[in-house]
Amino acid sequence: MLSLTETLPPGALLGHETERFRDLLSAAGGWWLAARPAQAHAEGGAVAAWAPMAGARTAIPAAANAGTSEAGRHAGHPVIHLRTEVNGGFVVPDIAPDAERFTLAVVYAAPEAEARTLLSLRLGPADAANLFFLSHTDGMLVAKDRAGGVGTDIALPNRLPDFRLAIVSWDRTRLLLKTGSILVESRGKLDGVQGPVDLFIGCRGHRKGLTKTLGNARIADVVWWPGRALLAPRGAGDAEQMAALLSYVRWQY
């Protein structure tokens, strides 16, 4: 047995990554969904409400959700299992008052077919909203907005039997996308960032259309940082958040 006389910081102790990440995220005003049985409440086999690990807002089925979003397991880990061309998506209304700067992260797998839409943000008032989305389709991980103001992508195999972490940050004029060791960046304009923000998971909105955007992802975690572009860090606080996320994913998956 190894004994140390020094007092170690919490981040140095294995087995506490979940708690450390949750506490740091909560202190920073962040929000986190994890597809664990205690959070993903199922009724009749379908998830009816998805409570957060950090943050106050629960994800609820989108209006077009057909009741097919199942709480299951993949590679020994709890996931929400989505179905190709069937809407099983969720929404977190008013997750933030604006999107001038933000980071989104998702842990997902796609062992059977394309993941397609992973996350979407409806930006601005509903009658004039822009849509920003993160998707994995046709061998590309893509982050872009519907208005065509900004976009970037990373080549990635369609089928992913192992879990993967994808992170996207918006920093006023910069869009950054990262998965594994690959980081790409583009510059542009993102309309609607001054207005309210709705977060969609596994779909691009409340309407039933666009079934071709709906894929077969297994989603394990979704994380949102308002006001922080972690891929363009602005200080020790941002670096600490990123380190806690990476530590959590490394030891969890």
N, C-alpha and C positions, 0 to 999 in steps of 0.2 A: 504494500500500500504506500502511495506517495502522500506525504504530509507536508503542508506549507504553513509557515508561520504568518505569512502576509495575508491581508484581506484582499480578495480579488473582486473586481467589479462584476456586476451581474452578467455582462456580455461575455465574460471569460468562462462561464460555467455552462456546460452543455446540458440540455434538457429544459432550459428556461427561455428558449428562443421565442416561443409563442407569446409568453407573458411579457417579455421585454418589448417585443414588437407592438403588441396591443397597447402597452402603457405609453410608449413613445408616440405612437400614432394618435392616441387619445389626447395627449398633451399638446400635440400640434394641430388639433382640430380636424384630423383625418377620419376616414371611414373605411370599414373593412367587412366584407362578407366572406365567410368560410362555409363550405358545404357540409357542415357537420350536423348530425342528427338533432343536436340541441338547438341549432339555429334554423335548419331547413324543415319547417313544419309541414308535414304531408297530410292530405285528406283524400281518401279514396285512391291512394297511389300517386297522386300528383302533389307537387309542392304548392301550397296555398299562401304561404308567407315565408320570407327568408329574413331572419333577424340578424342584425350586425354583431360582429365581435367587438367593434369599436365604432363610435358614432351613434346617433340617436334614430336614424331613419331606417325603417324596414323596407325591403324590396317586396313589391306585390306583383301579381301577374299583370302583364300588359293587357290592354283591352282585347287584343286578338289572340291571346294565349288560349290554345285549344285544350288545355288540361293535360298535356303530355310531357311536361317537364318533370322527370322522375328524379327522386333522390336515390342514388345508387352508389356503386363503388367501382373504381378502376385502379388496377395495380395496387390494391390494398388501401386505397384512400377514398374518402367520401367525395362524391361529385354530384353536380346537377347534369343529367344526361339529356341533351337536346336531340331532336330528330330532324333529318333532312327534309326541307320544304314543309315543315309543320311548325307553327308558331308556338314555342314554349317559353317565350321571353318574359322578362321582368322589367319593372320600371321603379326608379326611386325619384318621385317628383320633387322638384325644388331642392336638389341636393346642394346647390350653391346659388348665391345671388348673381354671380358673374363668372366668366371663364377667362379673364385677362391672363391668368397664369394658372396652370394646373399640371398634375401628373396622374395618369391612370396606369394600373398594373393588373395583369391577369395571369393566373396559372391555369393552364389547360392542356388537354391531350386530344388527339383526333385519330384513334387507332383504326377506325373502320372507313371513314370517308371525310371529306373536307369539313373543316370547322366552320368556314364562312364567317358570318357576322359574329364577332365576339362582344364588342362593346360599342355603344353609340351615345352621343350627347346631342340633345336637342337644345339649340342655343338661341336665346331671344324669345320674344313673344310668339305665341302659338300661331298667330295669323301671318307671321313673316319670319318663321324660324329657319335657321340654317341647321344642317345636320353634319356632325363630325363622327366618323366611325373608324373602328379598328377591325379589320377582317383578315382572314387567311383563306384565300381562294386562288385557284389556278397556279399553285406553286409560289404564291407571293403573300407575304405579310404586309398589309397595306394600312397606312394611316392617312386619311384625307378628308376633305369636307365636300359636301354636295355642291356648294357654290363654285368650286374650282379655284379657291383662293390659295390653297396650300396642299401639298401631299408628298409622301415619300414611301418607299417600300424596300423590302428585303426578300431575296429569293429564299424559299423554304419549302421542303417537301410537303406534299399535300397530307400525307398520312404520318401522324406522329404518335407512335405507341407510348412514348415516354412523355412525362409532363414537361412543359416548357413555360418559362416566364417571359412575357412580353411587356415592355414598358414604353409608354409614350408621354412626352412632356411638351407643353406649349408655353413659350416664354415671350409673349407679346408679338413678336415677329418671327420667331424661330420654332420650328417643329422638329423634335428629335425622337427617334424610334430606336429601341434597343432590344435585342434578344441574343442570349449567349454572349459571345465576345464581339458581336457586330453592332456598331452604332452608326446610324445615318442621320443626316440633318438636311433640312431645306428651309428656305425663308419665303414668307408670303404674308397673306392677310386672311384672317379668320373672322368672317362676318358673324355678328350676333353675340360676341363675347361680353358685351356690356349688359346683356339682359339675363333673365333667370335661366337656370340649367336643369334639365331633366336627364338622368342617366338611365339608359336602357341596356339590358344584359341579354345577349343572345338574339336580339332583333333590332330593327331600326326605327321602331315607332309603334303606335297603337293600331294602325290600320292592317288589314289582312293581306294587302297586296305584296308584291315583291317576294314571292315564296322562293325564288331562285337565290335569294340572299340568306336563306335560313339553312344552317348546316347541322353537323353531327358532333358538335364539340362536347367534351366532358369538362365542365368548368369547376375548378376546385376553390379558387380564391379570386376576389375582385377587390382592388384597393384604390381609393381616391384621395388625393391630397389637394385641397383647394388652396390657391395662392402660392403653390410651391412647384417649381420646375426642377425636379430632382436630377434630371439629366443635364441641367445647366445650373449647377449648385451655386448658391449665393452666400454660403457660410457653413460653419460647423454644424448647424442644425440640420441643413439639408443633407450633408454628408452622413450624419448620424442616422437619419431616417433611411437612407439608402443602404447603409451597412446593416441595419436591423432587418430590412426586407430581405436582403441577400442571405443573411444568416438564417432567417426563418425558412426560406425556400430551400437552401442547401441542406439543412438538417431534417426538414419535414419530408422532402421528396427525393 
